[in-house]
């Protein structure tokens, strides 16, 4: 089992990471300063829920470095920058600045990105095992691509379960509603013969005698959930195809290399070697 790095080792590795990935460090510093400023303003305004989100974002910003230092995994510069921007776009811009409401396609963009990144993560997990000399079998490119696709879709489904749970338990409306002008339901069939009945041209709906004020019927999350899963599917398929050709031609795809995490050089040289041996071999 890999021992946790000492503070001196962590500082040394941090400096090495900054030298190797200056673009990542620059993006990290800029975004962190913005979040810290937002945190201070939230506290001064007494918006403690927003302050908590800012603290959460600051913690999430550290995760890429933590993963690289403790699990021997190297994140490509492009992937790491996208992860930082994704966290900022989802929590700070989406939640605190209300971009999910102001820009209807903001959520769609993020879910598409999630599908792409989760497929890259699943692909890397399988590919790292596939290339490990201690594993006695090797998976075909199509199988690795399929596993990456399934991993991404599973993450997407679990996230929708989470949103549904939050909506039901805490009334958060994470599954945003959609206004539609037509509904079809067997519940509208007066004969109870399981015949779907369609109502078109809905422009006004009243609840308990009060008009909701929408130009149509208020769908409660179904359209949002299915759209999220569909764009997740698009992102997953896109990367799975890219990953397939990456394995097929083993590492020649520049686009795939920009998104696929790999083992660090030290881990790849001898993944089974104990830490004491590695320290003595330096």
PyMOL commands that set and color helices and strands:
alter all, ss='L'
color gray80, all
select helices_A, chain A and resi 7-20+22-44+48-71+77-96+99-102+106-131+141-170+186-188+222-248+254-257+265-269+275-280
alter helices_A, ss='H'
color red, helices_A
select strands_A, chain A and resi 73-74+178-180+183-185+197-199+206-207+210-211+217-219+262-263
alter strands_A, ss='S'
color yellow, strands_A
deselect
rebuild
show_as cartoon
